[in-house]
C-alpha cells in the first residue's frame, strides 16, 4: 500500500520550492508593479496546452516590447524589467490561459503615467485582450 501523505508532501515541497524561486526572481528585478494579462483568444483546450503556451509567449514578447517602447521610446533606450508566468485559470472553471507579470518602474514616470503606458502598450499588442489589471 502506497503512502498518499508522502506523495502530497513531495508535491507540496515542489510547489513551495517553485514559489520561493519565483519570489527571489521578482525580488532580483526590484518589481514595483504586478499585472494580470489576458489574451483575446480563449485558449481553453488543455490538450493543446504546449502549443497554446508557445502562442502566449509570442504575444507576451511583442506585448512587453510594445510596453517598453511606450515607456522608454521607440529607439530601444531601455527594456522593462519583468518576470512573467503563464498559468491556466481554475477557480472560475474556464481554464483560460493568462499571464501574471511583475514589472519594474525604474523611470521618472509617476505610477499613473507608468500604468497608462503599460495599458496602452498591452492594448496595442495583436492577440492581447484589453482587460489588464495592475
C-alpha positions, 0 to 999 in steps of 0.5 A: 500500500502506497503512502498518499501523505508522502506523495502530497508532501513531495508535491507540496515541497515542489510547489513551495520550492517553485514559489520561493524561486519565483519570489527571489526572481521578482525580488532580483528585478526590484518589481514595483508593479504586478499585472494580470494579462489576458489574451483575446483568444480563449485558449481553453483546450488543455490538450493543446496546452504546449502549443497554446503556451508557445502562442502566449509567449509570442504575444507576451514578447511583442506585448512587453516590447510594445510596453517598453517602447511606450515607456522608454521610446521607440529607439530601444533606450531601455527594456522593462524589467519583468518576470512573467508566468503563464498559468491556466485559470481554475477557480472560475472553471474556464481554464483560460490561459493568462499571464501574471507579470511583475514589472519594474518602474525604474523611470521618472514616470509617476505610477499613473503615467507608468500604468497608462503606458503599460495599458496602452502598450498591452492594448496595442499588442495583436492577440492581447485582450484589453482587460489588464489589471495592475 
